[in-house]
Amino acid sequence: MSEANELDFTFADPNNLKDKAFFEGLGKIRENSPVMFSEAQGGWLLTSFEDVKAGFNDRNLSAVRLHVAQFMSIPEEDRAEKIPNLLKFIPQWIINVDGDLHMRLRKLVLKAFSRKVVQALRPQIQAYVDDLLEGLPEDEEFDFIERIAFPLPAMVIASLFGLPKEYLPKLNQWAINLTTALASMGPPESVLLAAEQSLIEMNEIIGVQIADRRENPKEDLLTALVFARDENDSLSEEELLGISHVLLIAGHDTTANSLGLGVKALAENSEQRSFYMKSDDEQGMQHMHELLRYVAMASTQIRISLAPVEYSGVTIPPGQVVFLMIAAANRDGSVFENPDALDFNREAPMSMTFAPGFHHCVGHVLARTELDMLFKAFFAKFSSVEIVDSGPAYTPNYAFRGLEKLAVKVRK
C-alpha cells in the first residue's frame, strides 16, 4: 500500500468530520503528502497554507465545476424536461463562474453588500437575537441548532429579501433540498427533483419581491441588488434570481453551521471566551476570523484544473478535481503558532475561511456581524452555558461542516 493510500480517508462519512478524526487526518496528510491524490475523494488535496492560498489565486483552477456529474441519475435526454431550472441557474451562480462574467457579477453584488447596508441591519439583528434568547429555558436541555442556529440567519436573510415570517420553514427546506443536491456527487433523481421544485418556488416568491422593489424601493439588500449599477450595466432578471438563490442558501446554511460550532467552542474555552467578551464591535468582528479558523466550518472548496498546475513540486494534470483544504491550511503550524488552540490574541495572517482571492466571500461582513452579536448577547445573558452533548453528530456535508444537533443547558 502506498503512503497516500495509508493517509487517505473519506470526507463523505460524517464520523470522519468530527474534530479529532478530521484534524488529525488532515494534519497527517499536510505533514507527509501536502499535495496528494485522494482515491476516496476522487481528486487532489492541497493542504498547506501556502498552496491553498496560491490555489485561491490561480486562474488555472476553475470554479466552473463539473455540474454534469451532479445530474447523472437523470438520463441526459430527460434533464431539460425534469430539471430545467437546475440546468439553467446552477451553472450561472456567481460561485460557479470564472473570468469576466464572475468579475462583473461580483462588482455589482459588492455594491449592494456594503458595510453601510450591513451596519443598517444591526438594530434588526439585535431584535431577532433578543427575541430568540428570551424564550430559552433555564436548567433544561434544549437543541441550540434548532432554537438559535437555524432561526437567526433565516430571519436575517428573509428580512433582506422581504420574505414574511411564514416563509421561514420554506427557506429552511429550500436550503436543505439544494445543499443535499449540490453537496454530493451523483445524488438520486428524487433529490434533484426536490431541488428543482425549490428553485421553482424561490423564483416565484423572489420574482414578486424583485418587481415590488422596482416600484417601491426599500432600505434592504434586495433593493440594493435591483438598483446596483456600474456605468450602464445592471443585473438582469435571471442574474438577480441567481444571486438571490446563492445568498438565500449560503447566507442561511453556513452561518447556522458557524453558530453551532462557534457556541460550542466558546463554551469549552472559558479563558478565551472571557477575553472575547471584553471586545468592542470592531474587535469582535476581527475575533470571528480566529473563531472560524478554529472551528473549521468551511473545510474545503473545489476547483477544476484547466491546465497543468504545480504545487510543492507536484504537477496536477488538466481536467482534475482539486480540493483546496481550508481546514488543513488553517491549522498549518508553519503559519499559525499552536494551531490547534483557540487564541483571540494571536498575530497571524488572515485565515483561509472566506476564500481569499477571486471568490472571496461577499457576505463575510454580514456573517461575522450575526455571529458576534449572537455570541455577545448569549454569553452576557447566561452565566453558565453547558454543552451537554459531548460527541454531537455532524451533518453529511464536508464542504461546510455543521452539527445536526447540539444539546445545551443554560443558567443566568
Order of alpha helices (4+ residues) and beta strands (2+ residues): alpha-alpha-beta-beta-alpha-beta-alpha-alpha-alpha-alpha-beta-alpha-alpha-alpha-alpha-beta-beta-alpha-alpha-alpha-beta-beta-beta-beta-alpha-alpha-beta-beta
